[in-house]
Amino acid sequence: MTAFYGLLTFESGLMYLFRNCSFCHAYDAAAIDLVDEAAAKLKMEITSKPTALDEINRSVLKLEMERLSLQNDTDKASKERLNRLEAELALLKQRQAELTEQWEHEKSVMTRIQSIKEEVYDSLFC
């Protein structure tokens, strides 16, 4: 669990402190619970889709639905709106692709760092 959340050094330092500090023993379980909760929240934030990307995904979906409804209309205003919508949609999709690529890259880096930490932890403590 320690290496899973990626807080190997911090949590190990806390454990050392609690083992070697007599007044800390009463707070040992509560402190570990707080660290565990914070680590779980951090893990969730790292693996979850960023808010900006999620908002763009929702906007793209909304515009695509609007485009579908406008494609059947034949009046001039609808065709003009469809042209503007398609231009806006193209820009959003480009931004969506950029953010998705960045997010995937960051996730892969974090996964690799986590893997290295687990290897180091295993080699030191197992």
ChimeraX commands (.cxc) that place a marker at each C-alpha (Angstrom):
marker #1 position 0.00,0.00,0.00 radius 0.5
marker #1 position 2.80,2.45,0.78 radius 0.5
marker #1 position 4.37,2.18,-2.67 radius 0.5
marker #1 position 0.94,1.99,-4.34 radius 0.5
marker #1 position 0.05,5.56,-3.48 radius 0.5
marker #1 position 3.45,6.92,-4.38 radius 0.5
marker #1 position 4.26,8.38,-0.99 radius 0.5
marker #1 position 7.00,5.94,-0.08 radius 0.5
marker #1 position 9.48,8.46,1.31 radius 0.5
marker #1 position 6.96,10.62,3.16 radius 0.5
marker #1 position 5.08,7.74,4.75 radius 0.5
marker #1 position 8.29,5.91,5.64 radius 0.5
marker #1 position 9.52,9.05,7.37 radius 0.5
marker #1 position 6.30,9.30,9.35 radius 0.5
marker #1 position 6.56,5.66,10.37 radius 0.5
marker #1 position 10.14,6.23,11.59 radius 0.5
marker #1 position 8.98,9.24,13.57 radius 0.5
marker #1 position 6.12,7.34,15.19 radius 0.5
marker #1 position 8.31,4.37,16.12 radius 0.5
marker #1 position 10.99,6.55,17.70 radius 0.5
marker #1 position 8.93,9.26,19.33 radius 0.5
marker #1 position 7.17,8.25,22.57 radius 0.5
marker #1 position 4.52,11.00,22.57 radius 0.5
marker #1 position 3.50,10.11,19.00 radius 0.5
marker #1 position 2.26,6.59,19.77 radius 0.5
marker #1 position -1.18,7.83,20.79 radius 0.5
marker #1 position -1.60,9.56,17.44 radius 0.5
marker #1 position -0.10,6.79,15.33 radius 0.5
marker #1 position -3.32,5.32,13.91 radius 0.5
marker #1 position -4.99,8.68,13.33 radius 0.5
marker #1 position -1.96,10.10,11.56 radius 0.5
marker #1 position -1.58,7.04,9.37 radius 0.5
marker #1 position -5.28,7.27,8.48 radius 0.5
marker #1 position -4.84,10.92,7.49 radius 0.5
marker #1 position -1.80,10.12,5.35 radius 0.5
marker #1 position -3.63,7.20,3.76 radius 0.5
marker #1 position -6.67,9.37,3.00 radius 0.5
marker #1 position -4.51,12.11,1.49 radius 0.5
marker #1 position -2.61,9.58,-0.59 radius 0.5
marker #1 position -5.84,8.05,-1.88 radius 0.5
marker #1 position -7.14,11.50,-2.85 radius 0.5
marker #1 position -3.86,12.29,-4.62 radius 0.5
marker #1 position -4.01,8.97,-6.48 radius 0.5
marker #1 position -7.57,9.71,-7.60 radius 0.5
marker #1 position -6.61,13.19,-8.82 radius 0.5
marker #1 position -3.69,11.79,-10.79 radius 0.5
marker #1 position -5.71,9.10,-12.52 radius 0.5
marker #1 position -8.91,11.13,-13.09 radius 0.5
marker #1 position -9.51,13.10,-16.25 radius 0.5
marker #1 position -8.53,16.76,-15.79 radius 0.5
marker #1 position -11.42,19.20,-15.40 radius 0.5
marker #1 position -10.44,21.23,-18.47 radius 0.5
marker #1 position -10.45,18.10,-20.64 radius 0.5
marker #1 position -13.76,16.95,-19.21 radius 0.5
marker #1 position -15.34,20.34,-19.95 radius 0.5
marker #1 position -14.06,20.27,-23.53 radius 0.5
marker #1 position -15.39,16.73,-23.98 radius 0.5
marker #1 position -18.84,17.88,-22.83 radius 0.5
marker #1 position -18.71,20.91,-25.14 radius 0.5
marker #1 position -17.73,18.73,-28.10 radius 0.5
marker #1 position -20.60,16.36,-27.38 radius 0.5
marker #1 position -23.07,19.25,-27.09 radius 0.5
marker #1 position -21.90,20.80,-30.36 radius 0.5
marker #1 position -22.00,17.47,-32.17 radius 0.5
marker #1 position -25.59,16.99,-31.07 radius 0.5
marker #1 position -26.44,20.50,-32.24 radius 0.5
marker #1 position -24.71,19.81,-35.56 radius 0.5
marker #1 position -26.83,16.70,-36.07 radius 0.5
marker #1 position -30.00,18.69,-35.55 radius 0.5
marker #1 position -28.85,21.50,-37.87 radius 0.5
marker #1 position -27.84,19.18,-40.72 radius 0.5
marker #1 position -31.47,18.53,-41.60 radius 0.5
marker #1 position -32.43,22.23,-41.70 radius 0.5
marker #1 position -32.35,24.00,-45.04 radius 0.5
marker #1 position -32.85,27.66,-44.13 radius 0.5
marker #1 position -30.00,30.15,-44.51 radius 0.5
marker #1 position -29.65,30.93,-40.77 radius 0.5
marker #1 position -29.30,27.23,-39.93 radius 0.5
marker #1 position -26.67,26.72,-42.61 radius 0.5
marker #1 position -24.69,29.73,-41.35 radius 0.5
marker #1 position -24.95,28.45,-37.78 radius 0.5
marker #1 position -23.83,25.01,-38.97 radius 0.5
marker #1 position -20.75,26.53,-40.64 radius 0.5
marker #1 position -19.82,28.47,-37.48 radius 0.5
marker #1 position -20.51,25.42,-35.34 radius 0.5
marker #1 position -18.26,23.20,-37.47 radius 0.5
marker #1 position -15.42,25.73,-37.25 radius 0.5
marker #1 position -15.84,25.92,-33.47 radius 0.5
marker #1 position -16.04,22.15,-33.26 radius 0.5
marker #1 position -12.80,21.76,-35.24 radius 0.5
marker #1 position -10.98,24.07,-32.81 radius 0.5
marker #1 position -12.40,22.27,-29.78 radius 0.5
marker #1 position -11.44,18.87,-31.17 radius 0.5
marker #1 position -7.91,20.08,-31.79 radius 0.5
marker #1 position -7.67,21.36,-28.20 radius 0.5
marker #1 position -9.24,18.13,-26.98 radius 0.5
marker #1 position -6.58,16.08,-28.77 radius 0.5
marker #1 position -3.79,18.24,-27.34 radius 0.5
marker #1 position -5.08,17.97,-23.76 radius 0.5
marker #1 position -5.70,14.24,-24.11 radius 0.5
marker #1 position -2.16,13.69,-25.37 radius 0.5
marker #1 position -0.73,15.77,-22.51 radius 0.5
marker #1 position -2.84,13.91,-19.93 radius 0.5
marker #1 position -1.86,10.50,-21.32 radius 0.5
marker #1 position 1.81,11.51,-21.27 radius 0.5
marker #1 position 1.58,12.72,-17.66 radius 0.5
marker #1 position -0.19,9.50,-16.65 radius 0.5
marker #1 position 2.48,7.36,-18.29 radius 0.5
marker #1 position 5.25,9.34,-16.54 radius 0.5
marker #1 position 3.49,8.93,-13.18 radius 0.5
marker #1 position 3.01,5.21,-13.82 radius 0.5
marker #1 position 6.71,4.81,-14.63 radius 0.5
marker #1 position 7.74,6.77,-11.52 radius 0.5
marker #1 position 5.44,4.60,-9.42 radius 0.5
marker #1 position 6.92,1.46,-10.92 radius 0.5
marker #1 position 10.46,2.64,-10.13 radius 0.5
marker #1 position 9.45,3.51,-6.55 radius 0.5
marker #1 position 7.95,0.05,-6.10 radius 0.5
marker #1 position 11.15,-1.56,-7.43 radius 0.5
marker #1 position 13.27,0.52,-5.05 radius 0.5
marker #1 position 10.94,-0.27,-2.14 radius 0.5
marker #1 position 11.02,-3.99,-2.95 radius 0.5
marker #1 position 14.79,-4.04,-3.24 radius 0.5
marker #1 position 15.23,-2.22,0.08 radius 0.5
marker #1 position 12.57,-3.80,2.24 radius 0.5
marker #1 position 11.82,-7.24,0.78 radius 0.5
marker link #1:1,2 radius 0.2
marker link #1:2,3 radius 0.2
marker link #1:3,4 radius 0.2
marker link #1:4,5 radius 0.2
marker link #1:5,6 radius 0.2
marker link #1:6,7 radius 0.2
marker link #1:7,8 radius 0.2
marker link #1:8,9 radius 0.2
marker link #1:9,10 radius 0.2
marker link #1:10,11 radius 0.2
marker link #1:11,12 radius 0.2
marker link #1:12,13 radius 0.2
marker link #1:13,14 radius 0.2
marker link #1:14,15 radius 0.2
marker link #1:15,16 radius 0.2
marker link #1:16,17 radius 0.2
marker link #1:17,18 radius 0.2
marker link #1:18,19 radius 0.2
marker link #1:19,20 radius 0.2
marker link #1:20,21 radius 0.2
marker link #1:21,22 radius 0.2
marker link #1:22,23 radius 0.2
marker link #1:23,24 radius 0.2
marker link #1:24,25 radius 0.2
marker link #1:25,26 radius 0.2
marker link #1:26,27 radius 0.2
marker link #1:27,28 radius 0.2
marker link #1:28,29 radius 0.2
marker link #1:29,30 radius 0.2
marker link #1:30,31 radius 0.2
marker link #1:31,32 radius 0.2
marker link #1:32,33 radius 0.2
marker link #1:33,34 radius 0.2
marker link #1:34,35 radius 0.2
marker link #1:35,36 radius 0.2
marker link #1:36,37 radius 0.2
marker link #1:37,38 radius 0.2
marker link #1:38,39 radius 0.2
marker link #1:39,40 radius 0.2
marker link #1:40,41 radius 0.2
marker link #1:41,42 radius 0.2
marker link #1:42,43 radius 0.2
marker link #1:43,44 radius 0.2
marker link #1:44,45 radius 0.2
marker link #1:45,46 radius 0.2
marker link #1:46,47 radius 0.2
marker link #1:47,48 radius 0.2
marker link #1:48,49 radius 0.2
marker link #1:49,50 radius 0.2
marker link #1:50,51 radius 0.2
marker link #1:51,52 radius 0.2
marker link #1:52,53 radius 0.2
marker link #1:53,54 radius 0.2
marker link #1:54,55 radius 0.2
marker link #1:55,56 radius 0.2
marker link #1:56,57 radius 0.2
marker link #1:57,58 radius 0.2
marker link #1:58,59 radius 0.2
marker link #1:59,60 radius 0.2
marker link #1:60,61 radius 0.2
marker link #1:61,62 radius 0.2
marker link #1:62,63 radius 0.2
marker link #1:63,64 radius 0.2
marker link #1:64,65 radius 0.2
marker link #1:65,66 radius 0.2
marker link #1:66,67 radius 0.2
marker link #1:67,68 radius 0.2
marker link #1:68,69 radius 0.2
marker link #1:69,70 radius 0.2
marker link #1:70,71 radius 0.2
marker link #1:71,72 radius 0.2
marker link #1:72,73 radius 0.2
marker link #1:73,74 radius 0.2
marker link #1:74,75 radius 0.2
marker link #1:75,76 radius 0.2
marker link #1:76,77 radius 0.2
marker link #1:77,78 radius 0.2
marker link #1:78,79 radius 0.2
marker link #1:79,80 radius 0.2
marker link #1:80,81 radius 0.2
marker link #1:81,82 radius 0.2
marker link #1:82,83 radius 0.2
marker link #1:83,84 radius 0.2
marker link #1:84,85 radius 0.2
marker link #1:85,86 radius 0.2
marker link #1:86,87 radius 0.2
marker link #1:87,88 radius 0.2
marker link #1:88,89 radius 0.2
marker link #1:89,90 radius 0.2
marker link #1:90,91 radius 0.2
marker link #1:91,92 radius 0.2
marker link #1:92,93 radius 0.2
marker link #1:93,94 radius 0.2
marker link #1:94,95 radius 0.2
marker link #1:95,96 radius 0.2
marker link #1:96,97 radius 0.2
marker link #1:97,98 radius 0.2
marker link #1:98,99 radius 0.2
marker link #1:99,100 radius 0.2
marker link #1:100,101 radius 0.2
marker link #1:101,102 radius 0.2
marker link #1:102,103 radius 0.2
marker link #1:103,104 radius 0.2
marker link #1:104,105 radius 0.2
marker link #1:105,106 radius 0.2
marker link #1:106,107 radius 0.2
marker link #1:107,108 radius 0.2
marker link #1:108,109 radius 0.2
marker link #1:109,110 radius 0.2
marker link #1:110,111 radius 0.2
marker link #1:111,112 radius 0.2
marker link #1:112,113 radius 0.2
marker link #1:113,114 radius 0.2
marker link #1:114,115 radius 0.2
marker link #1:115,116 radius 0.2
marker link #1:116,117 radius 0.2
marker link #1:117,118 radius 0.2
marker link #1:118,119 radius 0.2
marker link #1:119,120 radius 0.2
marker link #1:120,121 radius 0.2
marker link #1:121,122 radius 0.2
marker link #1:122,123 radius 0.2
marker link #1:123,124 radius 0.2
marker link #1:124,125 radius 0.2
marker link #1:125,126 radius 0.2
view
